[in-house]
Amino acid sequence: MIKPVILENNQQKIVGILHIPDQLKRADKAPGILMLHGFTGNKTEAHRLFVRVARKLCDAGFIVLRFDFRGSGDSDGEFEDTTVPAQVDDAKKALDYLTSLNQVNQDKVGVIGLSMGGRVAVILSLNDKRVKFLILYSPALGPLKNKFLSQLKREDIKAIELW
């Protein structure tokens, strides 16, 4: 099932799409994934990348939320007002929503971030213990890279490819 979601942050609407596996029963729990788009991107991303990934993850049993940061896509706001702290705040609101769903397994919540969304994902994960795993596509980490890597524990790393 795919359903539109409207969240609010600072009196502005954040528009998202929630993917829930069709086979998931009301009493079942599933892992949750939040998808964060890149700079100048949106919840669909180029060549519908986020749509295709969300559908595949949903087919594999994940509940997925992809959304537009304020100032992007269908969400309120102006792109010119976009800042990384504002995007982290939007991501936290989206994570609040995702983790509020009864069917989301709170111990299995992750974030996928593309480009600047990868930077936002890392900042969010460093400050929010609800995030249990990250998937980063070409993350725009810069100086955050060393801080992020220093937080990782060897035994927690299943596979990592450093750039």
N, C-alpha and C positions, 0 to 999 in steps of 0.2 A: 504494500500500500504506500502511496506517495501522497503527502498532504502539505499544503502551504501552511506556513507558520508566520505569525506577525508578533515580534517582540518589541519592547520599547526601551530606549536608553536616552536619558536627558531630553525627554519629550519628543523624541524622534523615533520613527518606525524603522525597525530592522526586519527585512523580509528574508525568509528562509524556506527551505524545502526539507521535510522530514521523510526519510525512507524507513519503513518498518517491514521486516520480512513477512510475507504472506502466510508462511507456515507457523509463525509465532502465535502461540495461544495466549489468552489473557493472563494466565497465571505464570507463564514462562518468563525467564530473564534472559537477556541477550547483552553482549558487549556493545558499548556505544562509541561512536566516532564522530568527532567534530571536524569539519573541513574548513580550512582558512585559505582564502584565495590570495593571489599575489597583487602587487602594486598595479593599479589600473585594471585589475581583473574583476571578476564577479563570481557568483555562486555556480555558474556554468563553466567558466574558464574556456580558453581557446580550444577549438575543435571539440567542444563538449567534454573535455577531459574529466571534469568533476562529476558530470552526469554519469558518464560511463563507469568511473571508479565507484561512485556511490551505488549504482545498480549492482555491480559485481559484488561489492561488500555486503549489500543487502541480501543478495542471493546466497551468500555464504553465511548468513545468520546474524549480521551486524545491524544495529539501528544506527542510521547515519543522519546527521544534520549538516547541511551545507547552507550558507547564508551570505548575504551581501553586507560588508561593513558599511557603516553610515558614510554617505558620499559616493557610494559605488552601486552599480546595478539598479535594482528596484527599491533600495532603501532610501530613506530621507537623508537630507544633508547635501552639502556641496563638496565635491572632490577637493577643492582648494583648501578646505578646512581639515583634511585628513592629517592625522598625526599617529605615530606609533602608540603613544599612551592611549589615545582614543580607540584605536583598533584593539588593543589589549583589553580595554574596558568592554568593548562590544563582544569580544571573544568570551570574556567572563560571563556576560549576560547570556550568551548562547549556551555556554557550558552549564550555567545555572538551570536553564530550561531543560537541556538534555538530561542532566542528572536528576531532575525532578520527576522524570517519567518513571512510573512504577515498573515498567518492563526492562529498564536499563540496569544491568548488573554494575553496581557502584565500584566493584573491585576490578572491572575491566573496561575502563573508559580511556580513550586515547584521542589524539589530535593529529590530523594530517595538515601540514602547512606547505604551501608552494611559494617559493621566492620570499617576498616580504611577509607572507603568511607564515613561512617557516620561522622567521625572526619573531613574529608575534607568538607562535606556538611555543618557542623556547622560553620566552619571557613568561608566558602564562604557566608553563610547566614548572619553572623555577619558583613560582610564587603560589602555586595551587596544587596541593597534594592529591586532589581528585584525579589528576592526569597521571595515568599509570604507564602509558607508552606514547611514543612519538614516531611519526613517519614524516621525514622531511625531503621535499623535492627541491633541489637547488636552493637551499636556504640562504637568505641574505643575512648572515650572522655577523660578519666583521669581527669587532672586538668581543662579541658575546661568545665566540667559538671556544676560547680557552675556559671561560667560566662554565659554560655548558659541559664541556668535556671533563672538567674537574669534578663535576657532580655525579658523573657516571661511576658505577661500581662494576668491576670486571665480571663478577658473577651474574650481573643483570644483563650483560650484553650478549645477545644471541648472535647477532651478526652486525657489523658496522663497517661501512666503507667511508674512509676519510678522504676528503677532497684535497 
